[in-house]
Amino acid sequence: MNDETRRDLTLTRRGFLRQSAFGLGSIALSTLGASAFGSVLSERPILHRPAKAKRVIFLCMAGGPSQFESFDNKRELARLDGQPMPESFTRGQPIAQLQGQALKCWGPQYPFKKWGESGQEISELFPHLGSIADRMCIIRSMHTDQINHDPAHTVMNTGTSISGRPSMGAWVTYGLGSLSEDLPAFVVLTSKGGRNPQPIAQRQWSAGFLPGRYQGVQFFSQGDPVHYVATPHGVDPTSQRGVVSAVQALDGMRAEALESPALRTRVAQYEMAFRMQSSVPELVDLSDEPQHVLDLYGTEGADGSFAANCLLARRLAERGVRFIQLYHRGWDHHNDLRPFMEKCSGLTDRPAAALVKDLEQRGMLDDTLIVWSGEFGRTPMVQTNKGGPGRDHHMRAFSLWMAGGGIRGGVTYGATDELGYNAVENPVHVNDLHATMLHVLGLDHERLTHRHRGRDFRLTDVAGEVIEDVLA
């Protein structure tokens, strides 16, 4: 055999291996998709400073809860109830569905009460949150850039209204890696109850232009918690382990030949899926939770409720999940605000407070950052639609609260004007919130960057300042 013939055979053999890896690997992975699973790596964290928190649980009140019936008591607005809204507040301002209508003031619909030793004012609709007032930092001066739901969610999740950017959970896992070997680093849970369930797009927890392993993984409340993870009938773990190893080997050769980060990510995700076949069923089986814990959250088990999801969030946190995002879809109260606020607060008040108390009892609150927020707030003007009165979208002022890792408890920060229309004292933009979240996680928001198309991008884009006064 001459050298030329040997070289041809070598090339053919290499080509065969490449084509085999591409073909068999794609077949095996096509049922999962590149977006099926989150980070499986335990990279060394890129810490810029000592971290106060190891993980984040973000409670997303999708639809925009009214600050006037929760955390921002406006006595002057109550005094002007039913009177025309002063034009000096609204002239030239973008208004969603109230544009061109006669604007009238509508005071807070429920009494407020001072709770705890800190005396924080919280609506009587939220007595359980009132019971943890001394652990909460309430920010009343939030504002955002967008007045409609989807773009406002995009700002809250990515720091900008431009679609395609990485979500905050993706940025956190990109910077800190995973704490778990058998669960994704970033998990999303959803529940509903209240007015029309607020639509939520999966791109809200996307990795954007970051590697795909950093995007969120949605766990479902019915059927398989994660699609395509359950072991097929008639397949035993040993034979499946063999398939996974074979696919890994073939795709590993393909990845080495192509130097493809995307393919390496898919290989790692396939291995994660194999491990999740045992870790996920154990995670969602709440039968090992004592009755007093179920009673604390107000749930009887994994029923897809916000209460059950809060309990699952604690279990995810215990198992090393870095970023946990819970959406409750029901807060868009354009009409019938009173019955819908009562419904939503009834579904979320107790479990959110229980999550804080449970983590504290387990010694985990100090290194877990909890954030409760909608994508924007509601107007101080009444909106009259079919049914009872409600409130329109409002981006210039809304409220949220934080608790846990690195955050001062018993503190109210910022304020709105006398009618709650504008954030006027210590205004906080969503970029500032993100900068502060990264700060307590040990990350500098200006240094956590990723180069894409010739530019260094970051979660806070070109803005954002750490809110020093809320730090413990």
ABEGO torsion letter per residue (X at the ends): XBAAAAAAAAAAAAAAAAAAAAAAAAAAAAAAEAAABBBABBBBBBBABBBABABBBBBBBBGGBBAAAAABBBAAAAAABGBBBBAAAABGBBBBAABGBBBBBBBBABBBBBBEAAGBBBBAABAAAAAAAAABBBBAABBBABABAAAAAAAAAAGBABBGBBBAAAAAAAAAEBABAABBABBBBBBBEEBBBBBBBAAAABAEABBAAABBBBBBABEBABBGABBBBGBBAAAAAAAAAAAAAAAAAAAAAAGBAAAAAAAAAAAAAAAAAAAAAAAABAAABBAAAAAAAGBAEBAGBAAAAAAAAAAAAAAGBABBBBBBBGABBABGAAAAAAAAAAAAAAAAAAAAAAAAAAGAAAABBBBBBBABBBBABBBBBBEBBBBBBBAABBBBBBBEBGBBBGBBBEBBBAAGABBABGBBBAAAAAAAAAAAAGBBAAABBBBBGGBBBBAAEABEBBBAAABX
